[in-house]
Every structure is written in structure tokens, then in C-alpha cells.
Amino acid sequence: MLPVAVFRFSPTESPGRFGDWLARHDVPWQLIAIDEGAPVPDDAASFSGIGMMGGPMSVNDKLPWVDPLCGLLRDAMGDGVPVIGHCLGGQLMAKALGAKVTRMKAPEIGWFHVDVCDRGARRDWFGGLPRFPAFQWHHDAFDLPPMASRVLTNDVAVNQGFIIDDRHVGFQCHIEMTRELVETWCRVSPEELPARSSAHWQSAADIQSDLDTRLAVLGEVADGVYARWSQGLVR
């Protein structure tokens, strides 16, 4: 089986639970460390699937890898190579398909519920859950790409997740979180966190409160999504 290409854009944004899930299920994967200068591959057909993690940059930044990666994503989705994007990864999917990604008036950071707004996706991708607590850390938000179905939403960023062709899935929220990721982000980006929590912007203390329970709930959702997504991998 060809490997899944996993794109990392920042050393603090590891594959997290996504990488753990692939390893546990003996799915081969190859890390492409954009943050270390790795080039964007030319051929989507070299991989059974493509996964993308988060990152602190914007897809609208003038970065040399953005356009080549968007081209690779278009080729992959056009050829049926499954793509999954987490936060920045979801924004890259949207941009690749011509949707706008814009700055929000205020960030969404912390633990907040998202609603599963598509019945078919609720059944097939999210274990029948009508809503679940997701982790958020983003300053930009994407419009819904053409041909995409909105599957997750909330009242802060209406497009929290989309699915295309029942195969490609893009998230604004993070489902890949581990304790290490949460603690690392709070440690390296304290300037992004308020002293007191507001409706959609939590303090470091509130983010890390009851963390194991929150991660266990989100982990079950993530495992279900990854299992469903992996059914489409090119064998």
C-alpha cells in the first residue's frame, strides 16, 4: 500500500492523534515537513491519501509552498485520492478549490461545541452524534468550497467542517488533539490567550481544565472520522 502523505507546517503542530491512529492501524505514512523545507511532491498518485495538519500561518501569506500544495490538492481530489485537512489544512483545501479564506474579527480559541448539521455525515462519519466538543485555535475562517457539503457548524465560524464526494474532509476545528499538543500550544503562544475566558476565547487555565476527559471524548470522534476516511485510501 502506498503511504499517506502527512504535511506538517510547524514543529509544534505534529500529526497528533491522526498519526497515532495511522500507526495503530498499520497504515503506512510519510511525514512531509514543510517547516523544515521539504518540497511539495509533484504527483498525488504517489500516495494513498493526503493529510494536513495545522499551523500558525495564513493560507493568504506569500509562502512559496502554498500554490504548489494547492495544485497537488486539486489533483488529488480530482483523481479520488482522499484528502483530510485539520484547521490550516482545511483552509488550504478550501483555497485550492477557489473558496475565500478571511480573517475573523476575533479568534476562536479553546474548547467549544460544534453541531453536526448533515444527517448522512452524522451517521457515517460522526457515530450518530448531533454535536461534540471540539478544540479550536484559529484566526482565519474559510467559505464553503464548491461541491462541498457543510457537515459541522457553530455560531462563531459557520463552516467548521465539510465533506466532498464522501471522501475528502476539511475541518476548521481540531480533532487531532493530544495532551502534548494542547500543553505545547499554551506554552509557546501565551500572547494569544486572554487572562479571562470569554464566549469564544478561553484562558490557558480553562483550556487545560479537565483535559483528559475532554481529550477522551474528542478522541472517540477523531477515531471514527479517521476510520471512515481511511476506507477510501487508494489500495
C-alpha positions in Angstrom: 0.0 0.0 0.0 1.2 3.5 -0.8 1.9 5.8 2.2 -0.4 8.5 3.3 1.4 11.9 2.9 1.1 13.9 6.2 2.0 17.5 5.8 3.4 19.3 8.8 3.7 23.1 8.7 5.1 23.9 12.1 7.3 21.9 14.5 4.7 22.5 17.2 1.8 21.0 15.1 2.6 17.3 14.9 0.3 14.7 13.4 -1.0 14.1 16.9 -3.8 11.6 17.2 -4.0 11.3 13.4 -0.5 9.9 13.2 -1.2 7.7 16.2 -4.3 6.3 14.5 -2.4 5.5 11.3 0.3 3.8 13.2 -2.1 1.7 15.3 -3.9 0.5 12.2 -0.7 -0.3 10.3 -1.4 2.4 7.6 2.0 3.5 6.2 2.6 7.2 6.3 5.3 9.6 5.3 5.9 12.9 7.0 6.4 15.9 4.7 7.9 18.5 6.9 7.2 21.8 5.1 8.6 23.6 8.2 12.0 22.0 7.6 12.0 23.0 3.9 10.7 19.7 2.4 9.4 20.3 -1.1 5.8 19.7 -2.1 5.6 16.4 -4.1 4.7 16.6 -7.7 2.4 13.6 -8.0 -0.7 12.9 -5.8 -0.8 9.4 -7.2 2.3 8.6 -5.2 0.2 8.4 -2.1 -2.8 6.5 -0.9 -4.1 9.7 0.8 -3.1 13.1 1.9 -3.4 14.5 5.4 -2.6 18.1 6.5 -2.1 19.4 10.0 -2.5 22.9 11.4 -0.1 25.8 11.5 0.2 29.4 12.7 0.4 31.0 9.3 -2.4 32.0 6.9 -3.1 30.5 3.6 -3.1 34.1 2.3 0.6 34.6 3.3 3.0 34.8 0.4 4.7 31.5 1.1 6.4 29.6 -1.7 4.7 26.2 -0.9 1.1 27.4 -0.8 0.4 27.4 -4.6 2.2 24.1 -5.3 0.4 22.4 -2.4 -3.0 23.8 -3.6 -2.2 22.3 -7.0 -1.4 18.9 -5.5 -4.7 19.0 -3.6 -6.7 19.8 -6.7 -5.0 16.9 -8.5 -5.6 14.5 -5.5 -9.3 15.4 -5.1 -9.8 15.3 -8.8 -8.3 11.8 -9.0 -10.0 10.4 -6.0 -7.0 10.4 -3.6 -8.6 11.1 -0.2 -7.6 14.3 1.5 -8.1 15.3 5.1 -7.3 18.8 6.5 -7.1 19.9 10.1 -7.6 23.7 10.6 -4.9 25.2 8.3 -5.2 22.0 6.3 -9.0 22.6 5.9 -8.3 26.2 4.9 -5.8 25.0 2.3 -8.4 22.6 0.8 -10.9 25.5 0.6 -8.4 27.8 -1.0 -7.3 25.1 -3.5 -10.9 24.8 -4.7 -11.4 28.6 -5.0 -13.1 29.4 -1.7 -12.1 32.5 0.2 -10.3 32.3 3.5 -10.6 35.5 5.5 -9.5 37.0 8.9 -12.1 36.8 11.7 -12.9 39.8 13.8 -11.7 37.9 16.8 -10.1 34.4 17.1 -11.9 31.3 18.3 -9.6 29.5 20.8 -10.4 26.8 23.3 -13.0 24.0 23.8 -16.3 24.7 22.1 -19.1 22.6 20.8 -19.7 22.1 17.1 -23.0 20.8 15.7 -23.2 18.0 13.1 -25.6 19.6 10.6 -25.7 16.9 7.9 -27.7 13.7 8.8 -25.8 11.5 6.4 -22.4 12.6 7.8 -23.8 12.3 11.4 -24.5 8.7 10.7 -21.5 7.8 8.6 -18.7 10.0 9.9 -19.5 11.1 13.4 -21.0 8.0 15.1 -24.5 9.4 15.3 -23.6 12.3 17.5 -25.6 15.5 16.9 -22.8 17.7 18.5 -19.5 17.3 20.2 -16.8 19.5 21.9 -14.0 20.3 19.5 -10.8 22.2 20.1 -10.3 25.5 18.3 -7.3 27.7 17.7 -7.8 29.8 14.6 -7.8 33.5 13.4 -9.0 32.8 9.9 -12.1 31.1 8.6 -13.0 29.6 5.2 -16.0 29.9 2.9 -17.6 26.6 1.8 -15.9 25.4 -1.4 -17.9 24.4 -4.5 -19.3 20.9 -4.4 -18.7 20.7 -0.6 -21.4 19.8 1.9 -21.2 21.6 5.3 -21.2 19.0 8.0 -20.1 20.9 11.1 -21.0 24.3 12.3 -21.3 26.7 15.3 -22.2 30.3 15.9 -18.6 31.6 15.7 -17.4 30.1 12.4 -20.3 28.7 10.4 -18.1 26.4 8.3 -16.5 24.1 10.9 -16.2 21.1 8.6 -17.1 20.0 5.0 -17.1 16.8 3.0 -16.6 16.4 -0.7 -17.6 13.2 -2.6 -18.0 11.4 0.7 -14.2 11.0 0.6 -12.4 14.3 1.3 -13.0 16.1 4.6 -11.8 19.5 5.8 -12.0 20.8 9.3 -11.8 24.3 10.7 -11.7 22.8 14.2 -9.0 20.5 15.5 -9.9 16.8 16.1 -6.3 15.5 16.3 -5.5 16.9 19.7 -3.4 15.2 22.3 -2.3 16.4 25.8 1.1 17.2 24.3 -0.3 19.3 21.6 -2.6 21.3 23.9 0.1 21.9 26.5 2.7 22.9 23.8 0.4 25.4 22.2 -0.5 27.0 25.5 3.2 27.2 26.4 4.5 28.6 23.1 1.7 31.0 22.3 0.7 32.6 25.7 0.3 36.0 24.0 -2.7 34.7 22.1 -4.6 33.7 25.2 -6.7 36.1 27.4 -6.3 36.3 31.2 -10.0 35.6 31.5 -12.2 33.5 29.2 -14.9 34.9 27.0 -17.7 33.3 24.9 -15.3 32.1 22.3 -11.8 32.7 23.6 -10.5 30.7 26.6 -7.6 31.3 29.0 -4.8 28.7 29.3 -6.3 27.6 32.6 -9.7 26.9 31.2 -8.2 25.2 28.1 -6.3 22.8 30.3 -9.1 22.2 32.8 -10.4 18.6 32.8 -8.2 18.0 29.9 -8.1 14.2 30.0 -11.9 13.9 29.9 -12.2 16.3 27.0 -9.5 14.6 25.0 -11.1 11.2 25.6 -14.4 12.4 24.2 -12.8 14.2 21.2 -10.5 11.2 20.6 -13.5 8.9 20.1 -14.9 11.3 17.5 -11.5 11.5 15.8 -11.0 7.8 15.6 -14.4 7.4 14.0 -13.6 10.1 11.4 -10.2 8.6 10.6 -11.6 5.1 10.3 -14.3 6.3 7.9 -11.8 8.4 5.9 -9.3 5.5 5.6 -11.9 3.4 3.8 -11.3 5.5 0.7 -7.5 5.1 0.7 -6.0 4.0 -2.6 -5.0 0.4 -2.1 
